[in-house]
Amino acid sequence: MMCKKPIKIIARILLMLLLFMGVVAFVAPVAVNVINVGNIVGLLLCLLLMAVVLFFEKLSSLLKRWWKKKLGRVLLSIAAVIGSLLVVLAILLTALMVGGALKKPVGDPTVIVLGCAVNYDHPSAMLASRLDTAYDYLVEHPDAVAVLAGGHDPQDAISEAECMYRYLTEKGIAAERLYKEERSTSTYENLLFAEEIIAEHGLNRDLLLVTNEFHEYRAIHIAGKLGFEAYALPAPSKWGLLPTYYVRELLAIVREWFIVGL
């Protein structure tokens, strides 16, 4: 019995260190101007779990008192079921993200580089990763063409599409292989407005979506709803940014499923 207390103390310290690392992981992206719902939700979740670990004895005692009451048992049971369902949902969505990123291209699809943030007139880290991935593919497939999809945020000097166009042409990709779509503000609009370009120029309706690995599932899913056959060309994400974007993407998929209905 006496050895259990040191074990509990060590376990608690390790959990607090792990959660503190989580806090750092969600705060660190702010240094490179990455601020979104993923930071906020991830940070709040880590802080909540830290509070649970820190005040575990008091919380455990409170829950035991509630469990002795009929209403308390009902509420705690409901909370447990909801919590379990959320964990299962997160695991399912993670599996779908992994599966989406593994959908390899067939034939000679039209490349679509999906938009991402621009830092005034140059690509953000995530967008640069997508562009480097697209560049490698276009070099290896000299007959392939690409639609660069992304609108203009008023705080930036140029649109996402123009930023992508400059980046790729400066690296040697011929301008005639690139088509700019500069109206979109979301993944859905990226693909919806790209469809007009594809129809206008008679491009292949099979698509190769260049985006970060966590985003491939949702992008392919939306493309399917618009009548495309889509494949994945995943761009690697910086490890320091992945937790924030992963949480953001979980919430975005839930929104697509249950709110937007895609």
Protein Blocks (a to p, Z undefined) as FASTA:
>chain_A
ZZmmmmmmmmmmmmmmmmmmmmmmmmmmmmnopacfklmmmmmmmmmmmmmmmmmmmmmm
mmmmmmmpmklmmmmmmmmmmmmmmmmmmmmmmmmmmmmmmmccehjadddddddddehj
accfklmmmmmmmmmmmmmmmmbccdddddddfkbmbdfklmmmmmmmmnopafklpccd
fkbcbfklmmmmmmmmmmmnopafbdcddddfklmmmmmmmmmmnopacddddddddfkl
mmmmmmmmmmmmmmmmmmnoZZ
